[in-house]
C-alpha cells in the first residue's frame, strides 16, 4: 500500500529533500514530453500502452484498482522536476526522497486547495505509484528495458496527535537521473496547468519539446501524432479533436495551422515571439499584464 506509516530500508539510505515552495519556474522532463507515458482520459484506463518506434519501446501497465496514471497526475512529476532543478541550480543537495505539503503541490499546479482537491491529489499519487513502466529510453542496449513506477512509494506524515503535516514520496532513479541532466529538462508555460483537455495537454508538451523556439517551427502528420499519443480514441475522433485545438489556438505560446501534404493532413506549429519582460514573468509563474 502506498500510505505506509514508514518506508522500508530504501528510505534510510536517502537524505530527505524538503521542497523550497514559493514561485519557481515550471520544468518538465523531455522524455515525458516526447513519448506516450500517460492516459489522456479522465475516465479510468486499464488497457496498457504498448508503443514501439525505432529503438524506442514503452510499455505502460495499470492496475484494475487505480487505473493508469493520467496526464493530470503528471503535474506532480512536473512539480518534482521543478523543485529538483531549482534546488540544484541554487547549489542545494537533492534526493529521490522528497517531503512537501499537498498545498504546495496544488498551488503550484494551479489546482484548488480544498478537501476535494486534496483527495484528488491522493488518488493521483496512488495511480502514479501503481502504474508500471518498462522502457528502452536511455538504456545503452535497446533490447534492455528499465522497469519502474512513477512513484516508488508515498506516505502521509502525521504529528503525534494524528494531524496531517504533509507527504513524503520516493521517485525512481530513471526519472531522477533525467531531471538532473540539464539537457533533458525544459521550462514550460505556467498556463499549461489551465489546459483542461487531455489531448491539448499532451500536444502542448510535444510541441514545446519539438517546436521549442525554432524560427520556422515544426510539423507532424496526423497519423504520426495519433501513434505517439497512445490515445484510445479512433483516428477519426483524434483528428476532429486536433482540428478543434487548432481552431481555438489553445496552446499557450504557439501558433497552430493545418495543411495537406502528399495526401496527409499535417499540424504545423511555431513559437509566438514573446517580449523579454513577459518571458521573465512567465518563468517565475507570473502572468504578464495586458497594458493595451
FENDA-V30622 format. One line per field, one symbol per residue. ss: DSSP state (A for helix, B for strand, O for the rest). psi: psi as a letter, one per 40 degrees, with the letter a starting at -180 (. if undefined). burial: # if it has 9 or more other C-alpha atoms within 8 Angstrom, else .. A space follows every 10 residues. Layout:
ss->???
psi->???
burial->???
This chain:
ss->OOBOOOOOAA AAOOOBBBOO OOOOOOBBBA AAAAOOOOBO OOOOOOOOBB BBBOOBBBBB BOOOOOOOOB OOOAAAAAAA AAAAAAAAAO OOOOOOBBBB OAAAAAAAOO OOOOAAAAAA AAAAAAAAAA OBBBBOOOOO OOOOOBBBBO BBBBBBBBOO OOOBBBBBBB BOAAAAAAAA OAAABBBOOA AAAAOOOAAA AAAAAAAAAA AOOOOOOBBB BAAAAAAAAO OOOOAAAAAA AAAAAAAAOO OOOBBBBBBB BOOBBBBBBB BOOOOAAAAA AAAOOOOOOO OO
psi->idgidiiadd deehihhhid aahiihiihd dddeigeihe idihhdhihg hhhbehhhhh iiidddiihi dddedddddd ddddddddde eihiiehhhi idddddddef iieadddddd ddddddddde hihhiehfhd heeihhhiid hdiiihhiid eehhdaiiih iiddddddde hdeehiiihd edeehdiddd dddddddddd dbfhdeaiii idddddddde ieiidddddd dddddddefe hheihiiiih hfeihihiii hhhhhddddd dddeeihihh e.
burial->...#..#... #..#.##... ...####### ####.##### ....##..#. #....##### ###..##### #.#######. ########.. ....###### ##.######. ..#...##.. #.######## #######.#. .#..##.### ########.. ....###### ##..##.### ...####### .##.#..### ##.######. ##.#..##.# ##..##.### .......##. ###.##..## #.####.#.. ....###### #......##. #####..... ..
